[in-house]
Amino acid sequence: MNPTPETLTKSELLQRIRDERHALEKALARLTHTQMLLPKTMGEWTVKDALAHISAWERNMLTWTGNLLKGKAPGTPEPWDVERINAGIYAQVKDKPLNEVLEEFRESYRAALSLAESLSEAQLQTQYPNTWPMGPLWLGVAANMNFHYKEHRQDLEKWLLTNRRKK
């Protein structure tokens, strides 16, 4: 895994978001809907589960950032709560139809990208030492967007490579 950069400007952040999302969508385009529902394609999850997971974290980021910008406590989780939150997300979406998950995946991205585009350079560079992830706002945006896309894209590409070899 690449180390987290010391800083990203708004234009660098937006470019990385778009690049990683494009790479994830390119990998997804190689799948059939049936493959998106295969168990343990992405760790313990189906591709559908992973996409719902990404969407949920994007929606969370929208709420947290909105709260921060209003001067409210963002309500971000403690780092040790991530597994519990992921389990809760899975329980909520495991039975959701694939077409609904795919639509939400597109919608949450549009909303999250719109938020990222609307933030000023000063807002993105503002340090938030008492929230998670600690540090500048751009890091919280990146963690829930481009870093997250890359993590799950790499899982998917690994599965695609292994699956191709089995044919």
N, C-alpha and C positions, 0 to 999 in steps of 0.2 A: 504494500500500500504506500502511495506517495505521502510524504509528510505534508501537514497542513501549511500553506504559505503563511508568511508573517503578516502579509496584508494583501488585500485585493482592492483595486479601485472599482467604482461602480461599473465602468465599461468592461473591465476584466471579469468581474463577477457575472455580469449578464452574458458575456460571450461564453464563459465556462458553463453556465446554466444551459444555454442553448445547445452548445456542443455536446454536453453529456446527455441531454434529453434526446437529441438527434441520434446519438449512438445507441441509446436504449431503444428507441423506436425502430431503428434499423435492425437490431437484434430481434425485437418482437415481431417484425414483419416476416421473419423466417419461420414463424410458428403457425400452425393451424389452430383453430379454436379448440379442437380436441387435445392438442398438445398443451394448451394453456391450462387444461384441467387435469393433467397427469400429476399424480402425487409425487412429492419429493423432487420436483424439478429444480426448485430453488431452495436448497437446504431441506427443511421439513415441510415447506409449503409448495403449493401449486403456483404457477405463474399468476393465475388469477388472484390468489391470496397475497402475493408480493405486490401486485399492482394496487390492490385495495389498501395494503399497508402503506405504500408510498403516498397515496391520496390522503389517507388519514393524517399522516405526519405533515403533509402540506397544509391541510385544513387547520391542524393544531398551530402551525407556524403563523398562519394568517391571524388566528385569534391572539396568540402571544404577542405578535408584533403590533397588532392593533391596540392591545392593552398598554404596551410599552409607550407607544406614541401618544396615548391619552394620559400618560402619567400614572397609570394604574399598575399594580403588581401583575406581571404577565401571566402568572399561573403555570409557569414551566415546571416540568417534573424534576425531581432529584435524579441524578444519573442512575442510581440503583433502582429506580422505578421503571426503567425502560422495558425490561422483560415483562413486568406485570402489565404495562400499557400495551405492549405488543400482543400479549395473550388476550387482553380485552378486545383489541381491534379484531383479532382473528375470530373470536367468539361472535362478534357482531356481523362479520362479513362472510363467514365460511359458507353459508347457504344462499348468499346473494347470487343472482344469475350473472353470468359472464358479461352479457351485454350491458347490464347496469354498472358493473365494475369498470368496464372499458369507458363508458360515458363519464363516470365520475373521475376516472384517471385523466381524461382530457379536460374536464371542467376544472378540476382542482389545479392542474398545471396552468391553465389560462389565468385563473385567479391569482395564483402564487406569482407567476411571471409579471402580471399587471402590478401587483404590490411591489415587487422588486424594482420594476421600472419606475414606479412612482416615488421611491425613496431617494432622497437627496444624498449626495456624496457625504455631507456632514452627518446625516442620520446614520448612514451605513458605517461610518468610522467611529461613531459614538460608542464608548465602552460601557458595558453593563456588567459590573463586577458581581452583582448579587443575583444574577439569573443564570440559567443553564441553557445553552453552553455559555460559560463565562467569557467575556471579551466583547469585541465589537459586534454590532448588529449584523454586519455582512457575514460573520462566521455562523450565526444562527440561521441565516437565510441559506447559506451554502450547505450547512449540515443537513437541512431538510429538503434540499433540492439537488444541486449538482453532485455533492459527495454521496448522497443517498442513491441517485440514479446510477452512479458509477459502481457503487457496491453491489447493487442488484443486477446491473448489466453484466458485471464480471461473473456473478453466479450463473446467470443465464448462458453466457458464452461458454463457460466451462461445461455446462450440461449439454449444450449444442455440440460441442467438440466431442464429448464422450459418446453421445448418442449417435453421431455420424460414424464414429469408429465401429459401433456395434452392428451397423447395417451390412 
